[in-house]
Amino acid sequence: MKSIRNILAFIGLVVVVALIYATFKFDLVTRYKQATSLDPKAKDVYTHMIDTLLTTGDIAKATVVKYKINDDVSNEDAVDALKSLAVEYKMKPVGDLPLSKEVELRTGKKQPYVRVLSFCNPMIAIDMVKYSLAYGAYLPCRIVIMEAKDGSRWMYALDMDMMIHGGKELPPQMLKYGNDVKHALYNMMEKASKGDF
């Protein structure tokens, strides 16, 4: 009995020493304060991202949203729908790269369909960049239409929740802007994927 007590005491001592070491080595007190200063939804954003990353092993899949395009919606209809819906949501079409067609012209080989469309609300974009220059890296908002190996077609865009809720809570106007852009992009994708425009 005494030897079991001694083993447990030793294990307890090792755990306490390890906790003290980790607290100083990794500055856990400061890290805890920093974590609690983040947006209340940051935990959900990063939990989803880490879960997807661990499940798939693919960081890109962990940072995007996707919508399946209905079989009865052609690629051109999806593109036309996005461009038409952009006007409705005050998003200006600012780029159109028919990537697969470009590669086919250069190589002479048929490619799976890939088309990159870019959209921007200039009034929101300029204020977001004034708030933080780093937001410039998110400009313009992109929606990519792609054909998978099985022939299914998808629309992909960056997960806007990371930008909106991934850090410290945004000031009210920036939060509104972020949610407005998210609402516009996701609704454009949802409607266009169904040919609803």
Backbone hydrogen bonds, N-H to C=O, Kabsch-Sander energy under -0.5 kcal/mol:
donor,donor_aa,acceptor,acceptor_aa,energy
5,R,1,M,-2.1
6,N,2,K,-2.3
7,I,3,S,-2.2
8,L,4,I,-2.6
9,A,5,R,-2.4
10,F,6,N,-2.3
11,I,7,I,-2.6
12,G,8,L,-2.6
13,L,9,A,-2.4
14,V,10,F,-2.4
15,V,11,I,-2.5
16,V,12,G,-2.4
17,V,13,L,-2.6
18,A,14,V,-2.6
19,L,15,V,-2.5
20,I,16,V,-2.5
21,Y,17,V,-2.7
22,A,18,A,-2.8
23,T,19,L,-2.4
24,F,20,I,-1.9
25,K,21,Y,-3.3
26,F,22,A,-2.4
28,L,23,T,-1.3
31,R,27,D,-2.4
32,Y,28,L,-2.4
33,K,29,V,-2.1
34,Q,30,T,-2.6
35,A,31,R,-2.5
36,T,32,Y,-2.2
37,S,33,K,-0.7
37,S,34,Q,-0.8
38,L,35,A,-1.3
39,D,167,G,-3.2
42,A,39,D,-2.1
45,V,41,K,-2.0
46,Y,42,A,-2.7
47,T,43,K,-2.3
48,H,44,D,-2.3
49,M,45,V,-2.1
50,I,46,Y,-2.8
51,D,47,T,-2.5
52,T,48,H,-2.5
53,L,49,M,-2.5
54,L,50,I,-3.0
55,T,51,D,-2.2
56,T,52,T,-2.8
57,G,53,L,-3.2
59,I,57,G,-0.5
62,A,58,D,-1.1
63,T,60,A,-1.4
64,V,61,K,-0.7
65,V,157,A,-2.6
67,Y,155,M,-2.2
69,I,153,R,-3.0
70,N,193,S,-3.0
73,V,70,N,-1.8
74,S,72,D,-0.6
78,A,74,S,-2.3
79,V,75,N,-2.3
80,D,76,E,-3.0
81,A,77,D,-2.7
82,L,78,A,-2.3
83,K,79,V,-2.4
84,S,80,D,-2.4
85,L,81,A,-3.1
86,A,82,L,-2.0
87,V,83,K,-0.9
88,E,84,S,-1.1
89,Y,85,L,-2.1
90,K,87,V,-1.4
91,M,86,A,-3.3
92,K,90,K,-0.5
92,K,120,C,-3.7
94,V,118,S,-2.6
95,G,118,S,-1.2
97,L,116,V,-3.1
99,L,97,L,-2.2
100,S,114,V,-2.2
102,E,98,P,-2.3
103,V,99,L,-2.3
104,E,100,S,-2.4
105,L,101,K,-2.2
106,R,102,E,-1.6
107,T,103,V,-2.7
108,G,104,E,-2.9
115,R,145,I,-2.4
116,V,97,L,-2.7
117,L,115,R,-0.6
117,L,143,I,-2.8
118,S,95,G,-2.5
119,F,141,C,-3.2
120,C,92,K,-1.8
125,A,121,N,-3.1
126,I,122,P,-2.4
127,D,123,M,-1.2
128,M,124,I,-2.4
129,V,125,A,-2.2
130,K,126,I,-1.9
131,Y,127,D,-1.9
132,S,128,M,-2.3
135,Y,132,S,-1.8
136,G,133,L,-2.1
137,A,134,A,-1.6
138,Y,135,Y,-1.7
139,L,136,G,-1.4
141,C,119,F,-2.1
143,I,117,L,-2.8
144,V,156,Y,-2.6
145,I,115,R,-2.8
145,I,143,I,-0.5
146,M,144,V,-0.5
146,M,154,W,-2.8
147,E,113,Y,-2.2
148,A,146,M,-0.5
148,A,152,S,-3.5
151,G,148,A,-1.9
154,W,146,M,-2.8
155,M,67,Y,-2.7
156,Y,144,V,-2.4
157,A,65,V,-1.9
159,D,63,T,-2.5
160,M,158,L,-0.8
162,M,159,D,-1.1
163,M,159,D,-0.6
164,I,160,M,-2.3
165,H,161,D,-3.2
166,G,162,M,-1.3
169,E,37,S,-0.6
175,L,171,P,-2.6
176,K,172,P,-2.3
177,Y,173,Q,-2.4
178,G,174,M,-2.8
179,N,175,L,-2.5
180,D,176,K,-2.6
181,V,177,Y,-2.5
182,K,178,G,-2.4
183,H,179,N,-2.7
184,A,180,D,-2.4
185,L,181,V,-2.9
186,Y,182,K,-2.7
187,N,183,H,-2.2
188,M,184,A,-2.6
189,M,185,L,-2.4
190,E,186,Y,-2.6
191,K,187,N,-2.7
192,A,188,M,-2.6
193,S,189,M,-2.3
194,K,190,E,-0.7
194,K,191,K,-0.9
195,G,192,A,-1.1
196,D,191,K,-3.0
197,F,195,G,-1.1
